Amino acid sequence: MRKCEKCGTVMRADLRLKVNGGGYGIVVDVDEKQKTTTIDDVKVAVCPECGHTEMYLEDLTKLK
């Protein structure tokens, strides 16, 4: 459960970010020695009260 940093309301989470004009979404990559590894898809949470929006990663195991 994610809470809004601005107003404390429970956020609607696990949403996807879509880039207008493209259906590819956004992922986080780590580029080490010219070998790119995708860490995770970026997720979005939105506060239904004030509209505050934040991006986050759920699975950080590949980052470590």
Residue pairs with C-beta under 8 A, 6 or more apart in sequence:
1 10
1 13
2 10
2 11
2 13
2 45
2 54
2 56
3 9
3 10
3 11
4 10
4 11
4 47
4 49
4 50
4 52
5 52
5 54
6 47
6 50
6 52
7 47
7 49
7 50
7 52
9 47
9 48
9 49
9 50
11 45
11 46
11 47
11 48
11 52
11 54
12 45
12 46
12 47
12 48
13 43
13 44
13 45
14 43
14 45
15 43
15 44
15 45
15 46
16 25
16 41
16 43
16 44
17 25
17 26
17 42
17 43
17 44
17 55
18 25
19 25
19 26
25 41
25 42
26 41
26 42
27 38
27 39
27 40
27 41
27 42
28 38
28 39
28 40
28 42
28 57
29 36
29 37
29 38
29 39
30 36
30 37
30 39
30 62
30 63
37 62
38 62
39 57
39 59
39 60
39 62
39 63
40 57
40 58
40 59
40 60
40 62
41 57
42 55
42 56
42 57
43 55
43 56
43 57
43 58
44 53
44 54
44 55
44 56
45 53
45 54
45 56
46 52
46 53
47 53
57 63
